[in-house]
Amino acid sequence: MTSLPGDSDSSGSAQRSDTAEAQIVCARCGIPAEGTPVTWTCSVENGTRHYFCDGCARANLRAIEGRLDSSWW
């Protein structure tokens, strides 16, 4: 399981600043997430997190499971 930026992996409580969080958008289609996208797929490619909405993740499930970078699919 991955944690969102600012979450603490070593303690039971997440530490977040009270400042506005950056808007998360789908790296494939650009649709913005409403709040924290708990059903979206998160992929780390070259050290950068990429979030994919449900529709884009479903359409490219085989490539995601094959661990292909999103630039390939």
PQR file of N, CA, C, O and H, with PARSE charges and radii, in Angstrom:
ATOM      1  N   MET A   1       0.844  -1.172   0.000 -0.4000 1.5000
ATOM      2  CA  MET A   1       0.000   0.000   0.000 -0.0000 2.0000
ATOM      3  C   MET A   1       0.883   1.226   0.000  0.5500 1.7000
ATOM      4  O   MET A   1       1.895   1.268   0.699 -0.5500 1.4000
ATOM      5  N   THR A   2       0.514   2.208  -0.766 -0.4000 1.5000
ATOM      6  CA  THR A   2       1.284   3.445  -0.802 -0.0000 2.0000
ATOM      7  C   THR A   2       0.562   4.506   0.005  0.5500 1.7000
ATOM      8  O   THR A   2      -0.651   4.433   0.200 -0.5500 1.4000
ATOM      9  H   THR A   2      -0.308   2.174  -1.334  0.4000 1.0000
ATOM     10  N   SER A   3       1.299   5.477   0.465 -0.4000 1.5000
ATOM     11  CA  SER A   3       0.711   6.571   1.224 -0.0000 2.0000
ATOM     12  C   SER A   3       0.793   7.846   0.408  0.5500 1.7000
ATOM     13  O   SER A   3       1.634   7.978  -0.481 -0.5500 1.4000
ATOM     14  H   SER A   3       2.285   5.537   0.307  0.4000 1.0000
ATOM     15  N   LEU A   4      -0.076   8.768   0.717 -0.4000 1.5000
ATOM     16  CA  LEU A   4      -0.092  10.048   0.027 -0.0000 2.0000
ATOM     17  C   LEU A   4       1.055  10.909   0.536  0.5500 1.7000
ATOM     18  O   LEU A   4       1.543  10.697   1.647 -0.5500 1.4000
ATOM     19  H   LEU A   4      -0.759   8.661   1.439  0.4000 1.0000
ATOM     20  N   PRO A   5       1.491  11.879  -0.262 -0.5600 1.5000
ATOM     21  CA  PRO A   5       2.556  12.774   0.195  0.2800 2.0000
ATOM     22  C   PRO A   5       2.173  13.423   1.517  0.5500 1.7000
ATOM     23  O   PRO A   5       1.057  13.918   1.670 -0.5500 1.4000
ATOM     24  N   GLY A   6       3.090  13.421   2.462 -0.4000 1.5000
ATOM     25  CA  GLY A   6       2.831  14.009   3.760 -0.0000 2.0000
ATOM     26  C   GLY A   6       2.371  13.005   4.791  0.5500 1.7000
ATOM     27  O   GLY A   6       2.401  13.292   5.987 -0.5500 1.4000
ATOM     28  H   GLY A   6       3.997  13.019   2.338  0.4000 1.0000
ATOM     29  N   ASP A   7       1.938  11.813   4.345 -0.4000 1.5000
ATOM     30  CA  ASP A   7       1.541  10.776   5.279 -0.0000 2.0000
ATOM     31  C   ASP A   7       2.772  10.173   5.914  0.5500 1.7000
ATOM     32  O   ASP A   7       3.836  10.119   5.296 -0.5500 1.4000
ATOM     33  H   ASP A   7       1.914  11.580   3.373  0.4000 1.0000
ATOM     34  N   SER A   8       2.635   9.725   7.134 -0.4000 1.5000
ATOM     35  CA  SER A   8       3.744   9.105   7.842 -0.0000 2.0000
ATOM     36  C   SER A   8       3.578   7.604   7.796  0.5500 1.7000
ATOM     37  O   SER A   8       2.550   7.083   8.229 -0.5500 1.4000
ATOM     38  H   SER A   8       1.771   9.770   7.636  0.4000 1.0000
ATOM     39  N   ASP A   9       4.578   6.891   7.274 -0.4000 1.5000
ATOM     40  CA  ASP A   9       4.531   5.442   7.207 -0.0000 2.0000
ATOM     41  C   ASP A   9       4.925   4.796   8.530  0.5500 1.7000
ATOM     42  O   ASP A   9       4.657   3.612   8.733 -0.5500 1.4000
ATOM     43  H   ASP A   9       5.413   7.314   6.922  0.4000 1.0000
ATOM     44  N   SER A  10       5.552   5.542   9.431 -0.4000 1.5000
ATOM     45  CA  SER A  10       6.078   4.949  10.647 -0.0000 2.0000
ATOM     46  C   SER A  10       5.163   5.095  11.849  0.5500 1.7000
ATOM     47  O   SER A  10       5.393   4.438  12.865 -0.5500 1.4000
ATOM     48  H   SER A  10       5.769   6.504   9.265  0.4000 1.0000
ATOM     49  N   SER A  11       4.140   5.927  11.776 -0.4000 1.5000
ATOM     50  CA  SER A  11       3.242   6.091  12.913 -0.0000 2.0000
ATOM     51  C   SER A  11       1.810   5.828  12.499  0.5500 1.7000
ATOM     52  O   SER A  11       1.498   5.778  11.309 -0.5500 1.4000
ATOM     53  H   SER A  11       3.953   6.461  10.951  0.4000 1.0000
ATOM     54  N   GLY A  12       0.940   5.661  13.479 -0.4000 1.5000
ATOM     55  CA  GLY A  12      -0.446   5.348  13.199 -0.0000 2.0000
ATOM     56  C   GLY A  12      -1.248   6.541  12.717  0.5500 1.7000
ATOM     57  O   GLY A  12      -2.312   6.355  12.126 -0.5500 1.4000
ATOM     58  H   GLY A  12       1.193   5.701  14.446  0.4000 1.0000
ATOM     59  N   SER A  13      -0.785   7.745  12.941 -0.4000 1.5000
ATOM     60  CA  SER A  13      -1.547   8.917  12.534 -0.0000 2.0000
ATOM     61  C   SER A  13      -0.832   9.653  11.421  0.5500 1.7000
ATOM     62  O   SER A  13       0.393   9.778  11.422 -0.5500 1.4000
ATOM     63  H   SER A  13       0.079   7.896  13.421  0.4000 1.0000
ATOM     64  N   ALA A  14      -1.603  10.129  10.488 -0.4000 1.5000
ATOM     65  CA  ALA A  14      -1.037  10.873   9.365 -0.0000 2.0000
ATOM     66  C   ALA A  14      -0.826  12.320   9.786  0.5500 1.7000
ATOM     67  O   ALA A  14      -1.652  12.894  10.496 -0.5500 1.4000
ATOM     68  H   ALA A  14      -2.598  10.027  10.487  0.4000 1.0000
ATOM     69  N   GLN A  15       0.275  12.904   9.347 -0.4000 1.5000
ATOM     70  CA  GLN A  15       0.558  14.298   9.645 -0.0000 2.0000
ATOM     71  C   GLN A  15       0.458  15.081   8.357  0.5500 1.7000
ATOM     72  O   GLN A  15       1.203  14.837   7.408 -0.5500 1.4000
ATOM     73  H   GLN A  15       0.945  12.438   8.769  0.4000 1.0000
ATOM     74  N   ARG A  16      -0.467  16.023   8.328 -0.4000 1.5000
ATOM     75  CA  ARG A  16      -0.635  16.867   7.153 -0.0000 2.0000
ATOM     76  C   ARG A  16      -0.665  18.314   7.597  0.5500 1.7000
ATOM     77  O   ARG A  16      -1.092  18.635   8.707 -0.5500 1.4000
ATOM     78  H   ARG A  16      -1.073  16.221   9.099  0.4000 1.0000
ATOM     79  N   SER A  17      -0.209  19.173   6.717 -0.4000 1.5000
ATOM     80  CA  SER A  17      -0.278  20.593   7.039 -0.0000 2.0000
ATOM     81  C   SER A  17      -1.687  21.079   6.753  0.5500 1.7000
ATOM     82  O   SER A  17      -2.435  20.449   6.006 -0.5500 1.4000
ATOM     83  H   SER A  17       0.137  18.912   5.816  0.4000 1.0000
ATOM     84  N   ASP A  18      -2.039  22.198   7.351 -0.4000 1.5000
ATOM     85  CA  ASP A  18      -3.368  22.754   7.160 -0.0000 2.0000
ATOM     86  C   ASP A  18      -3.480  23.560   5.871  0.5500 1.7000
ATOM     87  O   ASP A  18      -4.545  24.100   5.571 -0.5500 1.4000
ATOM     88  H   ASP A  18      -1.432  22.710   7.958  0.4000 1.0000
ATOM     89  N   THR A  19      -2.410  23.646   5.116 -0.4000 1.5000
ATOM     90  CA  THR A  19      -2.459  24.379   3.868 -0.0000 2.0000
ATOM     91  C   THR A  19      -3.213  23.580   2.821  0.5500 1.7000
ATOM     92  O   THR A  19      -3.384  22.370   2.964 -0.5500 1.4000
ATOM     93  H   THR A  19      -1.545  23.207   5.360  0.4000 1.0000
ATOM     94  N   ALA A  20      -3.662  24.246   1.776 -0.4000 1.5000
ATOM     95  CA  ALA A  20      -4.420  23.575   0.724 -0.0000 2.0000
ATOM     96  C   ALA A  20      -3.557  22.536   0.024  0.5500 1.7000
ATOM     97  O   ALA A  20      -2.403  22.797  -0.318 -0.5500 1.4000
ATOM     98  H   ALA A  20      -3.523  25.229   1.660  0.4000 1.0000
ATOM     99  N   GLU A  21      -4.134  21.342  -0.189 -0.4000 1.5000
ATOM    100  CA  GLU A  21      -3.406  20.287  -0.867 -0.0000 2.0000
ATOM    101  C   GLU A  21      -3.427  20.539  -2.372  0.5500 1.7000
ATOM    102  O   GLU A  21      -4.342  21.178  -2.891 -0.5500 1.4000
ATOM    103  H   GLU A  21      -5.071  21.129   0.088  0.4000 1.0000
ATOM    104  N   ALA A  22      -2.420  20.034  -3.057 -0.4000 1.5000
ATOM    105  CA  ALA A  22      -2.375  20.164  -4.500 -0.0000 2.0000
ATOM    106  C   ALA A  22      -3.493  19.325  -5.106  0.5500 1.7000
ATOM    107  O   ALA A  22      -3.776  18.228  -4.623 -0.5500 1.4000
ATOM    108  H   ALA A  22      -1.677  19.515  -2.635  0.4000 1.0000
ATOM    109  N   GLN A  23      -4.117  19.818  -6.138 -0.4000 1.5000
ATOM    110  CA  GLN A  23      -5.189  19.101  -6.818 -0.0000 2.0000
ATOM    111  C   GLN A  23      -4.604  17.898  -7.535  0.5500 1.7000
ATOM    112  O   GLN A  23      -3.644  18.034  -8.293 -0.5500 1.4000
ATOM    113  H   GLN A  23      -3.887  20.709  -6.531  0.4000 1.0000
ATOM    114  N   ILE A  24      -5.174  16.723  -7.303 -0.4000 1.5000
ATOM    115  CA  ILE A  24      -4.728  15.510  -7.971 -0.0000 2.0000
ATOM    116  C   ILE A  24      -5.562  15.335  -9.227  0.5500 1.7000
ATOM    117  O   ILE A  24      -6.791  15.376  -9.182 -0.5500 1.4000
ATOM    118  H   ILE A  24      -5.954  16.613  -6.687  0.4000 1.0000
ATOM    119  N   VAL A  25      -4.875  15.139 -10.356 -0.4000 1.5000
ATOM    120  CA  VAL A  25      -5.558  14.919 -11.634 -0.0000 2.0000
ATOM    121  C   VAL A  25      -5.045  13.627 -12.252  0.5500 1.7000
ATOM    122  O   VAL A  25      -3.928  13.193 -11.971 -0.5500 1.4000
ATOM    123  H   VAL A  25      -3.876  15.106 -10.392  0.4000 1.0000
ATOM    124  N   CYS A  26      -5.863  13.023 -13.087 -0.4000 1.5000
ATOM    125  CA  CYS A  26      -5.470  11.800 -13.770 -0.0000 2.0000
ATOM    126  C   CYS A  26      -4.339  12.120 -14.743  0.5500 1.7000
ATOM    127  O   CYS A  26      -4.443  13.053 -15.539 -0.5500 1.4000
ATOM    128  H   CYS A  26      -6.770  13.376 -13.315  0.4000 1.0000
ATOM    129  N   ALA A  27      -3.263  11.348 -14.676 -0.4000 1.5000
ATOM    130  CA  ALA A  27      -2.108  11.579 -15.536 -0.0000 2.0000
ATOM    131  C   ALA A  27      -2.404  11.220 -16.991  0.5500 1.7000
ATOM    132  O   ALA A  27      -1.657  11.619 -17.884 -0.5500 1.4000
ATOM    133  H   ALA A  27      -3.179  10.590 -14.029  0.4000 1.0000
ATOM    134  N   ARG A  28      -3.475  10.478 -17.243 -0.4000 1.5000
ATOM    135  CA  ARG A  28      -3.810  10.049 -18.605 -0.0000 2.0000
ATOM    136  C   ARG A  28      -4.821  10.982 -19.259  0.5500 1.7000
ATOM    137  O   ARG A  28      -4.582  11.484 -20.358 -0.5500 1.4000
ATOM    138  H   ARG A  28      -4.082  10.153 -16.518  0.4000 1.0000
ATOM    139  N   CYS A  29      -5.966  11.222 -18.583 -0.4000 1.5000
ATOM    140  CA  CYS A  29      -7.038  12.005 -19.215 -0.0000 2.0000
ATOM    141  C   CYS A  29      -7.198  13.412 -18.636  0.5500 1.7000
ATOM    142  O   CYS A  29      -7.876  14.249 -19.230 -0.5500 1.4000
ATOM    143  H   CYS A  29      -6.160  10.814 -17.690  0.4000 1.0000
ATOM    144  N   GLY A  30      -6.579  13.679 -17.481 -0.4000 1.5000
ATOM    145  CA  GLY A  30      -6.603  15.022 -16.907 -0.0000 2.0000
ATOM    146  C   GLY A  30      -7.800  15.347 -16.036  0.5500 1.7000
ATOM    147  O   GLY A  30      -7.920  16.481 -15.574 -0.5500 1.4000
ATOM    148  H   GLY A  30      -6.028  12.998 -16.999  0.4000 1.0000
ATOM    149  N   ILE A  31      -8.702  14.386 -15.792 -0.4000 1.5000
ATOM    150  CA  ILE A  31      -9.868  14.648 -14.952 -0.0000 2.0000
ATOM    151  C   ILE A  31      -9.412  14.869 -13.511  0.5500 1.7000
ATOM    152  O   ILE A  31      -8.585  14.109 -13.007 -0.5500 1.4000
ATOM    153  H   ILE A  31      -8.605  13.465 -16.168  0.4000 1.0000
ATOM    154  N   PRO A  32      -9.939  15.901 -12.837 -0.5600 1.5000
ATOM    155  CA  PRO A  32      -9.522  16.151 -11.449  0.2800 2.0000
ATOM    156  C   PRO A  32     -10.227  15.205 -10.474  0.5500 1.7000
ATOM    157  O   PRO A  32     -11.360  14.784 -10.703 -0.5500 1.4000
ATOM    158  N   ALA A  33      -9.533  14.885  -9.391 -0.4000 1.5000
ATOM    159  CA  ALA A  33     -10.101  14.036  -8.341 -0.0000 2.0000
ATOM    160  C   ALA A  33     -10.904  14.903  -7.386  0.5500 1.7000
ATOM    161  O   ALA A  33     -10.569  16.064  -7.147 -0.5500 1.4000
ATOM    162  H   ALA A  33      -8.612  15.227  -9.206  0.4000 1.0000
ATOM    163  N   GLU A  34     -11.970  14.324  -6.843 -0.4000 1.5000
ATOM    164  CA  GLU A  34     -12.741  15.004  -5.805 -0.0000 2.0000
ATOM    165  C   GLU A  34     -12.236  14.509  -4.463  0.5500 1.7000
ATOM    166  O   GLU A  34     -12.520  13.378  -4.070 -0.5500 1.4000
ATOM    167  H   GLU A  34     -12.243  13.381  -7.036  0.4000 1.0000
ATOM    168  N   GLY A  35     -11.499  15.336  -3.766 -0.4000 1.5000
ATOM    169  CA  GLY A  35     -10.922  14.928  -2.488 -0.0000 2.0000
ATOM    170  C   GLY A  35      -9.773  13.962  -2.693  0.5500 1.7000
ATOM    171  O   GLY A  35      -9.035  14.060  -3.673 -0.5500 1.4000
ATOM    172  H   GLY A  35     -11.269  16.256  -4.085  0.4000 1.0000
ATOM    173  N   THR A  36      -9.624  13.031  -1.767 -0.4000 1.5000
ATOM    174  CA  THR A  36      -8.585  12.013  -1.874 -0.0000 2.0000
ATOM    175  C   THR A  36      -9.111  10.870  -2.734  0.5500 1.7000
ATOM    176  O   THR A  36     -10.119  10.256  -2.385 -0.5500 1.4000
ATOM    177  H   THR A  36     -10.224  12.952  -0.971  0.4000 1.0000
ATOM    178  N   PRO A  37      -8.449  10.571  -3.851 -0.5600 1.5000
ATOM    179  CA  PRO A  37      -8.957   9.553  -4.780  0.2800 2.0000
ATOM    180  C   PRO A  37      -8.653   8.129  -4.307  0.5500 1.7000
ATOM    181  O   PRO A  37      -7.680   7.523  -4.755 -0.5500 1.4000
ATOM    182  N   VAL A  38      -9.475   7.596  -3.409 -0.4000 1.5000
ATOM    183  CA  VAL A  38      -9.188   6.283  -2.816 -0.0000 2.0000
ATOM    184  C   VAL A  38      -9.346   5.130  -3.803  0.5500 1.7000
ATOM    185  O   VAL A  38      -8.778   4.060  -3.583 -0.5500 1.4000
ATOM    186  H   VAL A  38     -10.265   8.088  -3.045  0.4000 1.0000
ATOM    187  N   THR A  39     -10.097   5.316  -4.876 -0.4000 1.5000
ATOM    188  CA  THR A  39     -10.293   4.229  -5.841 -0.0000 2.0000
ATOM    189  C   THR A  39      -9.393   4.363  -7.061  0.5500 1.7000
ATOM    190  O   THR A  39      -9.456   3.529  -7.965 -0.5500 1.4000
ATOM    191  H   THR A  39     -10.558   6.186  -5.055  0.4000 1.0000
ATOM    192  N   TRP A  40      -8.569   5.384  -7.103 -0.4000 1.5000
ATOM    193  CA  TRP A  40      -7.676   5.577  -8.236 -0.0000 2.0000
ATOM    194  C   TRP A  40      -6.427   4.724  -8.078  0.5500 1.7000
ATOM    195  O   TRP A  40      -6.120   4.253  -6.983 -0.5500 1.4000
ATOM    196  H   TRP A  40      -8.518   6.061  -6.369  0.4000 1.0000
ATOM    197  N   THR A  41      -5.708   4.529  -9.180 -0.4000 1.5000
ATOM    198  CA  THR A  41      -4.452   3.788  -9.171 -0.0000 2.0000
ATOM    199  C   THR A  41      -3.296   4.777  -9.084  0.5500 1.7000
ATOM    200  O   THR A  41      -3.290   5.803  -9.765 -0.5500 1.4000
ATOM    201  H   THR A  41      -5.957   4.911 -10.069  0.4000 1.0000
ATOM    202  N   CYS A  42      -2.324   4.458  -8.244 -0.4000 1.5000
ATOM    203  CA  CYS A  42      -1.131   5.286  -8.123 -0.0000 2.0000
ATOM    204  C   CYS A  42       0.061   4.484  -8.621  0.5500 1.7000
ATOM    205  O   CYS A  42       0.265   3.341  -8.213 -0.5500 1.4000
ATOM    206  H   CYS A  42      -2.329   3.625  -7.691  0.4000 1.0000
ATOM    207  N   SER A  43       0.837   5.082  -9.495 -0.4000 1.5000
ATOM    208  CA  SER A  43       2.020   4.434 -10.043 -0.0000 2.0000
ATOM    209  C   SER A  43       3.219   5.349  -9.829  0.5500 1.7000
ATOM    210  O   SER A  43       3.128   6.559 -10.036 -0.5500 1.4000
ATOM    211  H   SER A  43       0.671   6.010  -9.827  0.4000 1.0000
ATOM    212  N   VAL A  44       4.336   4.773  -9.418 -0.4000 1.5000
ATOM    213  CA  VAL A  44       5.567   5.550  -9.273 -0.0000 2.0000
ATOM    214  C   VAL A  44       6.462   5.194 -10.448  0.5500 1.7000
ATOM    215  O   VAL A  44       6.908   4.055 -10.580 -0.5500 1.4000
ATOM    216  H   VAL A  44       4.410   3.790  -9.250  0.4000 1.0000
ATOM    217  N   GLU A  45       6.718   6.176 -11.299 -0.4000 1.5000
ATOM    218  CA  GLU A  45       7.541   5.992 -12.484 -0.0000 2.0000
ATOM    219  C   GLU A  45       8.681   7.001 -12.451  0.5500 1.7000
ATOM    220  O   GLU A  45       8.447   8.209 -12.396 -0.5500 1.4000
ATOM    221  H   GLU A  45       6.355   7.102 -11.192  0.4000 1.0000
ATOM    222  N   ASN A  46       9.906   6.509 -12.483 -0.4000 1.5000
ATOM    223  CA  ASN A  46      11.102   7.355 -12.415 -0.0000 2.0000
ATOM    224  C   ASN A  46      11.070   8.276 -11.200  0.5500 1.7000
ATOM    225  O   ASN A  46      11.491   9.430 -11.278 -0.5500 1.4000
ATOM    226  H   ASN A  46      10.096   5.529 -12.527  0.4000 1.0000
ATOM    227  N   GLY A  47      10.567   7.760 -10.071 -0.4000 1.5000
ATOM    228  CA  GLY A  47      10.532   8.521  -8.836 -0.0000 2.0000
ATOM    229  C   GLY A  47       9.397   9.519  -8.720  0.5500 1.7000
ATOM    230  O   GLY A  47       9.348  10.261  -7.739 -0.5500 1.4000
ATOM    231  H   GLY A  47      10.225   6.823 -10.008  0.4000 1.0000
ATOM    232  N   THR A  48       8.490   9.570  -9.670 -0.4000 1.5000
ATOM    233  CA  THR A  48       7.369  10.501  -9.666 -0.0000 2.0000
ATOM    234  C   THR A  48       6.059   9.741  -9.568  0.5500 1.7000
ATOM    235  O   THR A  48       5.869   8.743 -10.262 -0.5500 1.4000
ATOM    236  H   THR A  48       8.530   8.967 -10.467  0.4000 1.0000
ATOM    237  N   ARG A  49       5.146  10.204  -8.707 -0.4000 1.5000
ATOM    238  CA  ARG A  49       3.842   9.573  -8.578 -0.0000 2.0000
ATOM    239  C   ARG A  49       2.919  10.024  -9.707  0.5500 1.7000
ATOM    240  O   ARG A  49       2.842  11.207 -10.041 -0.5500 1.4000
ATOM    241  H   ARG A  49       5.300  11.015  -8.142  0.4000 1.0000
ATOM    242  N   HIS A  50       2.223   9.047 -10.282 -0.4000 1.5000
ATOM    243  CA  HIS A  50       1.216   9.313 -11.305 -0.0000 2.0000
ATOM    244  C   HIS A  50      -0.076   8.680 -10.838  0.5500 1.7000
ATOM    245  O   HIS A  50      -0.092   7.506 -10.467 -0.5500 1.4000
ATOM    246  H   HIS A  50       2.285   8.086 -10.010  0.4000 1.0000
ATOM    247  N   TYR A  51      -1.166   9.441 -10.851 -0.4000 1.5000
ATOM    248  CA  TYR A  51      -2.471   8.926 -10.457 -0.0000 2.0000
ATOM    249  C   TYR A  51      -3.312   8.720 -11.713  0.5500 1.7000
ATOM    250  O   TYR A  51      -3.288   9.538 -12.633 -0.5500 1.4000
ATOM    251  H   TYR A  51      -1.153  10.395 -11.152  0.4000 1.0000
ATOM    252  N   PHE A  52      -4.063   7.603 -11.736 -0.4000 1.5000
ATOM    253  CA  PHE A  52      -4.927   7.293 -12.872 -0.0000 2.0000
ATOM    254  C   PHE A  52      -6.340   7.043 -12.365  0.5500 1.7000
ATOM    255  O   PHE A  52      -6.539   6.294 -11.409 -0.5500 1.4000
ATOM    256  H   PHE A  52      -4.083   6.939 -10.989  0.4000 1.0000
ATOM    257  N   CYS A  53      -7.325   7.675 -13.011 -0.4000 1.5000
ATOM    258  CA  CYS A  53      -8.718   7.524 -12.610 -0.0000 2.0000
ATOM    259  C   CYS A  53      -9.189   6.097 -12.875  0.5500 1.7000
ATOM    260  O   CYS A  53      -8.497   5.316 -13.529 -0.5500 1.4000
ATOM    261  H   CYS A  53      -7.163   8.283 -13.788  0.4000 1.0000
ATOM    262  N   ASP A  54     -10.365   5.767 -12.365 -0.4000 1.5000
ATOM    263  CA  ASP A  54     -10.914   4.419 -12.525 -0.0000 2.0000
ATOM    264  C   ASP A  54     -11.017   4.007 -13.990  0.5500 1.7000
ATOM    265  O   ASP A  54     -10.643   2.889 -14.344 -0.5500 1.4000
ATOM    266  H   ASP A  54     -10.927   6.401 -11.834  0.4000 1.0000
ATOM    267  N   GLY A  55     -11.521   4.897 -14.843 -0.4000 1.5000
ATOM    268  CA  GLY A  55     -11.703   4.584 -16.258 -0.0000 2.0000
ATOM    269  C   GLY A  55     -10.392   4.303 -16.977  0.5500 1.7000
ATOM    270  O   GLY A  55     -10.290   3.333 -17.728 -0.5500 1.4000
ATOM    271  H   GLY A  55     -11.825   5.805 -14.555  0.4000 1.0000
ATOM    272  N   CYS A  56      -9.404   5.134 -16.754 -0.4000 1.5000
ATOM    273  CA  CYS A  56      -8.106   4.934 -17.403 -0.0000 2.0000
ATOM    274  C   CYS A  56      -7.410   3.679 -16.864  0.5500 1.7000
ATOM    275  O   CYS A  56      -6.763   2.951 -17.618 -0.5500 1.4000
ATOM    276  H   CYS A  56      -9.488   5.921 -16.143  0.4000 1.0000
ATOM    277  N   ALA A  57      -7.545   3.434 -15.569 -0.4000 1.5000
ATOM    278  CA  ALA A  57      -6.933   2.236 -14.982 -0.0000 2.0000
ATOM    279  C   ALA A  57      -7.576   0.974 -15.552  0.5500 1.7000
ATOM    280  O   ALA A  57      -6.876   0.016 -15.880 -0.5500 1.4000
ATOM    281  H   ALA A  57      -8.070   4.025 -14.957  0.4000 1.0000
ATOM    282  N   ARG A  58      -8.908   0.966 -15.672 -0.4000 1.5000
ATOM    283  CA  ARG A  58      -9.594  -0.205 -16.227 -0.0000 2.0000
ATOM    284  C   ARG A  58      -9.209  -0.441 -17.681  0.5500 1.7000
ATOM    285  O   ARG A  58      -9.009  -1.584 -18.093 -0.5500 1.4000
ATOM    286  H   ARG A  58      -9.477   1.744 -15.405  0.4000 1.0000
ATOM    287  N   ALA A  59      -9.106   0.624 -18.452 -0.4000 1.5000
ATOM    288  CA  ALA A  59      -8.792   0.503 -19.880 -0.0000 2.0000
ATOM    289  C   ALA A  59      -7.371  -0.013 -20.114  0.5500 1.7000
ATOM    290  O   ALA A  59      -7.082  -0.568 -21.174 -0.5500 1.4000
ATOM    291  H   ALA A  59      -9.268   1.552 -18.117  0.4000 1.0000
ATOM    292  N   ASN A  60      -6.499   0.163 -19.150 -0.4000 1.5000
ATOM    293  CA  ASN A  60      -5.096  -0.223 -19.311 -0.0000 2.0000
ATOM    294  C   ASN A  60      -4.630  -1.201 -18.245  0.5500 1.7000
ATOM    295  O   ASN A  60      -3.452  -1.216 -17.887 -0.5500 1.4000
ATOM    296  H   ASN A  60      -6.734   0.614 -18.289  0.4000 1.0000
ATOM    297  N   LEU A  61      -5.540  -2.012 -17.738 -0.4000 1.5000
ATOM    298  CA  LEU A  61      -5.248  -2.913 -16.634 -0.0000 2.0000
ATOM    299  C   LEU A  61      -4.099  -3.870 -16.932  0.5500 1.7000
ATOM    300  O   LEU A  61      -3.238  -4.075 -16.076 -0.5500 1.4000
ATOM    301  H   LEU A  61      -6.497  -2.000 -18.029  0.4000 1.0000
ATOM    302  N   ARG A  62      -4.066  -4.454 -18.114 -0.4000 1.5000
ATOM    303  CA  ARG A  62      -2.992  -5.408 -18.437 -0.0000 2.0000
ATOM    304  C   ARG A  62      -1.621  -4.738 -18.443  0.5500 1.7000
ATOM    305  O   ARG A  62      -0.645  -5.315 -17.964 -0.5500 1.4000
ATOM    306  H   ARG A  62      -4.765  -4.288 -18.809  0.4000 1.0000
ATOM    307  N   ALA A  63      -1.546  -3.541 -18.975 -0.4000 1.5000
ATOM    308  CA  ALA A  63      -0.270  -2.818 -18.999 -0.0000 2.0000
ATOM    309  C   ALA A  63       0.159  -2.439 -17.580  0.5500 1.7000
ATOM    310  O   ALA A  63       1.346  -2.481 -17.256 -0.5500 1.4000
ATOM    311  H   ALA A  63      -2.339  -3.072 -19.364  0.4000 1.0000
ATOM    312  N   ILE A  64      -0.803  -2.070 -16.739 -0.4000 1.5000
ATOM    313  CA  ILE A  64      -0.495  -1.711 -15.354 -0.0000 2.0000
ATOM    314  C   ILE A  64       0.003  -2.940 -14.598  0.5500 1.7000
ATOM    315  O   ILE A  64       1.006  -2.870 -13.889 -0.5500 1.4000
ATOM    316  H   ILE A  64      -1.767  -2.035 -17.002  0.4000 1.0000
ATOM    317  N   GLU A  65      -0.704  -4.075 -14.751 -0.4000 1.5000
ATOM    318  CA  GLU A  65      -0.283  -5.293 -14.068 -0.0000 2.0000
ATOM    319  C   GLU A  65       1.064  -5.797 -14.585  0.5500 1.7000
ATOM    320  O   GLU A  65       1.811  -6.437 -13.846 -0.5500 1.4000
ATOM    321  H   GLU A  65      -1.519  -4.131 -15.328  0.4000 1.0000
ATOM    322  N   GLY A  66       1.376  -5.511 -15.848 -0.4000 1.5000
ATOM    323  CA  GLY A  66       2.667  -5.881 -16.411 -0.0000 2.0000
ATOM    324  C   GLY A  66       3.769  -4.908 -16.037  0.5500 1.7000
ATOM    325  O   GLY A  66       4.913  -5.053 -16.468 -0.5500 1.4000
ATOM    326  H   GLY A  66       0.768  -4.991 -16.448  0.4000 1.0000
ATOM    327  N   ARG A  67       3.414  -3.904 -15.223 -0.4000 1.5000
ATOM    328  CA  ARG A  67       4.347  -2.880 -14.736 -0.0000 2.0000
ATOM    329  C   ARG A  67       5.014  -2.100 -15.873  0.5500 1.7000
ATOM    330  O   ARG A  67       6.185  -1.732 -15.785 -0.5500 1.4000
ATOM    331  H   ARG A  67       2.485  -3.786 -14.873  0.4000 1.0000
ATOM    332  N   LEU A  68       4.252  -1.857 -16.932 -0.4000 1.5000
ATOM    333  CA  LEU A  68       4.749  -1.031 -18.028 -0.0000 2.0000
ATOM    334  C   LEU A  68       4.528   0.432 -17.675  0.5500 1.7000
ATOM    335  O   LEU A  68       3.480   0.793 -17.140 -0.5500 1.4000
ATOM    336  H   LEU A  68       3.301  -2.156 -17.003  0.4000 1.0000
ATOM    337  N   ASP A  69       5.505   1.270 -17.971 -0.4000 1.5000
ATOM    338  CA  ASP A  69       5.337   2.710 -17.726 -0.0000 2.0000
ATOM    339  C   ASP A  69       4.175   3.233 -18.547  0.5500 1.7000
ATOM    340  O   ASP A  69       3.889   2.719 -19.628 -0.5500 1.4000
ATOM    341  H   ASP A  69       6.357   0.977 -18.406  0.4000 1.0000
ATOM    342  N   SER A  70       3.501   4.261 -18.029 -0.4000 1.5000
ATOM    343  CA  SER A  70       2.331   4.823 -18.704 -0.0000 2.0000
ATOM    344  C   SER A  70       2.683   5.393 -20.075  0.5500 1.7000
ATOM    345  O   SER A  70       1.804   5.497 -20.931 -0.5500 1.4000
ATOM    346  H   SER A  70       3.734   4.678 -17.150  0.4000 1.0000
ATOM    347  N   SER A  71       3.933   5.761 -20.306 -0.4000 1.5000
ATOM    348  CA  SER A  71       4.311   6.261 -21.634 -0.0000 2.0000
ATOM    349  C   SER A  71       4.197   5.154 -22.692  0.5500 1.7000
ATOM    350  O   SER A  71       4.010   5.445 -23.874 -0.5500 1.4000
ATOM    351  H   SER A  71       4.646   5.676 -19.610  0.4000 1.0000
ATOM    352  N   TRP A  72       4.307   3.890 -22.273 -0.4000 1.5000
ATOM    353  CA  TRP A  72       4.178   2.771 -23.206 -0.0000 2.0000
ATOM    354  C   TRP A  72       2.741   2.574 -23.619  0.5500 1.7000
ATOM    355  O   TRP A  72       2.480   2.304 -24.791 -0.5500 1.4000
ATOM    356  H   TRP A  72       4.459   3.654 -21.313  0.4000 1.0000
ATOM    357  N   TRP A  73       1.771   2.699 -22.680 -0.4000 1.5000
ATOM    358  CA  TRP A  73       0.382   2.483 -23.013 -0.0000 2.0000
ATOM    359  C   TRP A  73      -0.321   3.774 -23.261  0.5500 1.7000
ATOM    360  O   TRP A  73      -1.515   3.780 -23.557 -0.5500 1.4000
ATOM    361  H   TRP A  73       1.983   2.918 -21.728  0.4000 1.0000
TER
END
